[in-house]
Amino acid sequence: MALNLDSVGKTWGPYEFSYNERDLIIYALGIGFTKDHLEFVYEGAKDFKAFPTYGVILPSNAGAEAFLSTKANFAMVVHGEQSLQIHNPLPKSGSVQTTTTLEGVFDKGSGALIVMRFDTKDKGGVPLCSNWVSAFVRGAGGFGGPAQPKKDIPPIPPKNPDFILDAQTEVNQAALYRMSGDRNPLHIDPAVAKMVGFQEPILHGLCTYGVVCRRFVQEVFKGDTGKLKSYSARFSSPVIPGERLQVKAWQVGPNLFLLEVFNGRGEAVIRNGVIEGK
């Protein structure tokens, strides 16, 4: 079925999403925080707070109408890229509202790239965060649509990384992370994983995304989550729960960092990673 481009530029919503301290704790545990980090896993901690990448969870119920309007085959979709821009710290609990805009459907030749923007505010209208989700639809390219605009990302400099960080994932990490809302059986059911071409269940891309940000904030920002302004990444290969990842980061400006992430076999699992600080 041909893609429908008539909805490009249209906005849907707002959609309401509620969460509480328990949800923040489950998410923090799902991206690898432990009892050694009480500010994220214990509601009684005096400095208890949301880790900023919980912002990617807030629009989880807001994308269906926009995506379905394109008539893309969901079975052929992989999560290509994720960008998060933080406007204000997330509340410890509450209800938020998200609007969804279909920013574009781009022709990539071998497939189509659907880009959706999600803007989330609290009930008082205070902006909290914006997300951009790029969904790659395999086999849907060649329709003569526009090419994706090039992003203004500086190249990785020809030198050794300024930071090299280990990020260990756990064998049960996908089983826990799915409790934050993404119940896709690909991440838990071996039969489903094999049916779609994987030898075993894979880690959620957004879990890898959160794990990498956790390690970066811990080591580069010395645990100060308030320094994180934005974070974007392209998912280039799947991660198997239990794999040890290596994060390489280059500082290319006072508050700008480029990232690449590799698994133990030397395969890149994240490319075009960019973290902007404050």
Secondary structure, DSSP 8 states (H G I E B T S, - for coil): -----TTTT-EEEEEEEEE-HHHHHHHHHHTT--TT-HHHH-TTSTT----GGGGGTTTTTSSHHHHHHTT--GGGEEEEEEEEEESS---SSEEEEEEEEEEEEEE-SSEEEEEEEEEEEETT--EEEEEEEEEEEET---S--------------SS--SEEEEEE--TTHHHHHGGGS---GGGT-HHHHHHTT-SS----HHHHHHHHHHHHHHHTSTT-GGGEEEEEEEE-S---TT-EEEEEEEEEETTEEEEEEE-TTS-EEEEEEEEEE-
